Structures are given as C-alpha cells and as structure tokens.
Amino acid sequence: MIENDEFYLPIRVYIEDTDAGGIVFYANYLKYFERARTEFIRSLGFELRACMAENVNFVVHSIDLKYLRSAKLDEVVNVSARVEKKGRAFMLFHQQVVNNLGEVIVEGHVKVACIHFDTAKPRTLPVELSNKL
C-alpha cells in the first residue's frame, strides 16, 4: 500500500524469524526491508524478473541501520520504503519497521544501485521507473 509516497508492507513475525527468546533476529530486518523495497517497485509496475530479462538488476550498495526496539513472535509489523534520493544509477531508500503501537523498531537508509544484469556494471535507472519515483 502506498500512502504519501511511502510504501507499507505488513509482515507477521513467525517462529523462523526469531531467536530462542522469541525476539526477531537482527539480520531478519534486512529481509523485511528487502521485501518492502521489492513490493514497492512491483507496485510501480516493475517486476524484478522482467527487469532482469531487460538486462537490469538492482543490488544493495550500502546500509545504515539503527535498532531501537525488538519485534516479537506473532506481532504484525509494518515495513515502509520511501525513495529519499534518486540518482542516475541509484535509489536511496529510507525504511522503517514500526510496531502496532506506532513505535519505530528499526530504521535506516539503504542505497540500491542499478547495474547491467550480464556485466554487473553500473547503468542508469530505467526511464519509466525513474519517472514514477
């Protein structure tokens, strides 16, 4: 769901996401961020498989995260993705995981580079995608 240029994806925390204490294992927040970015791009009409067929791929360049609270087993959290900055060959996403009380659990910035699928060399963002961002 997109609201005010920000995409939201609800995700339930399953046992596979948690450590022995029922708290989300820190690395799994990266998976939540990835899902939200992927679904955001899909909501704009760009499926990753189709992009790859057109020699376009997206890779994470860098990440800056802050862990503020913990999500727990069976909670439903909302994961957001918003493009904060767009360059010729990259998108800088601001992302958050928010609990049902509206508290930010994790937030950060993820820089995603656009590359040629076959050579892994940088390339410009597809014009159609750039225009929708």
N, C-alpha and C positions, 0 to 999 in steps of 0.2 A: 504494500500500500504506500503510495506517495502522498505526502502532506507537506506543503510549504517547501518544495524542492528537497525534502528529506524522505528517504525510503525507510519503511519499517517492516521487519520480519519477526513475527512471534516464533519463539523456539521453546519447546518444553525440555527441561533438563531430565535426561534419562540416567539410569544407573551407569551406563557405559561412559558417561561424561564426567563421572565423579571419582574422587579418591575414596579410600576406605572410610572416611568420616562423612561421606555424603555431600561433600563440597566440590564444586566444579574444579577440575584440574586446570591449572592456569593456561596450559597450551591449547586447551579446547576453545578458549575465547577466540583464538586465531581462526579456528574452523568456523565459529559463528560469524565472525567478520567476513570471512570468505564467502559464506553462503549468502549473506546480506548483499555484498557487492555483486555477486553473480546474479541474484534475483533482481537487483536494481537495474543492471544492464539489460537483462532479459525483458524487464517491464518496459524498456525503451525500444524493444523490437530487435535486440541483438543477441542471438543465441551463440554461445561460445563455439559450438561445433561448426556452425555456419561460418563464423569468423575464421576459424582455422582453415576451412575449405577455401577461403579467400586470402590465405597467407597472412592472416592477422592473429596475433596472440597477445595475451596480457600476462605480465609477470610482476610479482611484488619486488620492488626496488629497495624499500626501506620501511621500517615500522618504528613508531614511538608510542609506547603504551603506559598507562597508569592503572594499576589495580587498586581500587578504592574500597570494595566490599566483596563479599562472596555470594555467589548464587548456590542454591542447594537443590538437592534431589526433588523432583516433581514440580519445581517452580516453573512458571512460564515467564520468560524474559522477552523484552522487545529489543531487537538489534537494529540499529539505524545505520544508514550510509548516506552521506551527502558529499557531493563534489565541492570541495572548498576552493580548489585552484585547478585550472586546466592549462597545460602547456601544449606545445606542438605534438609531443610524443609521450605525454604522461598525464595522469589524473592524480590529484592529491585528495584523498578521502578523509573526512572527519567521521569517526564512527564511535558509537556508544552501545553498551549493553545496560539496559535500565530494568529494574525490578518492578513488580506490580504496585509498589508504594511510590514509584516515580524517582527512586534513588538511583544514581549512576553507579554501576558496579565496576565497569571497566570503560575507559575511553582512550582514544588515541587517534593518531594520524597514520595512514597507510598510503605510501606513494606507489602507484602502479604504472609501470612502463608499458608502452605499446611496442611490440617487436614483430619482425617478419618471422612467421612460423618456421620456415625452412632454414633460415640462416641465424636466427636469434639476434639479428642486428636491429638497432632502433629504427622505427618507422613512424610516420605521422599517424595520428588517430584517424580512423575513417571519418570522412567529412560528414556523413549522415549522423554518426554518433556524436561527433563534436558539436554539431548544430543543436542536438537535443539536450546536450548538457548545458 
